[in-house]
């Protein structure tokens, strides 16, 4: 008895159930040896050297808004370095001067002159430190916020890559049957070897 084509097609559709599109396996999890490659070299990756960083690249390919935000953050870091270069150079020059000047006082043989010069240097440095207090406070506040932004990037990285990893675990988990079949094959060989020993 021949089954009509339309009835066969309907039966196949009914058996397949509703199709739910699975998320694509991230590129970092598709490549053989990617974990070794990442850990073994810098590999030119903009976000680092391990599987979390490699997965985060996949996140950024699909989330352009997040990529733009991180680009803006990186530009801010660069711009801040440029805009505060004169301040940091000024601070470094002052530190170098007072450190070197104190060493030079050791060359003075007269202890009264030596102590007088040290007192003058100390007073001068204290005046300088007082005048720089506000600028140093602003710089410290900026550094605290910069560290916090770096922590936010790490939190986002962990949250978004965990989702990718859990999707991968659901999609790609090996079936028990494969290992069960391997176990049966090795047991059969074990049995044959056992029999060979007894001959």
Number of C-alpha atoms within 10 A of each C-alpha: 3 4 7 8 9 9 10 11 10 10 11 11 12 10 8 8 8 8 7 6 6 10 10 11 16 19 12 19 17 10 10 9 10 16 15 12 15 19 13 11 12 13 11 9 13 10 14 17 19 19 18 19 20 22 22 24 22 18 18 16 11 11 11 11 11 14 15 12 11 15 12 12 16 12 12 13 12 11 12 12 13 10 10 12 12 11 14 14 11 12 16 11 11 15 13 11 14 16 11 11 14 15 11 13 18 13 9 12 9 11 11 10 12 16 14 13 17 19 12 11 18 14 12 13 16 12 11 13 14 10 11 12 11 11 11 15 11 11 14 12 11 13 12 11 11 15 11 12 14 11 12 12 14 14 12 13 19 15 12 17 22 15 11 20 16 11 16 17 12 10 13 10 8 10 8 8 9 9 11 10 11 11 12 11 12 11 12 12 12 12 12 11 11 11 10 9 8 6 5
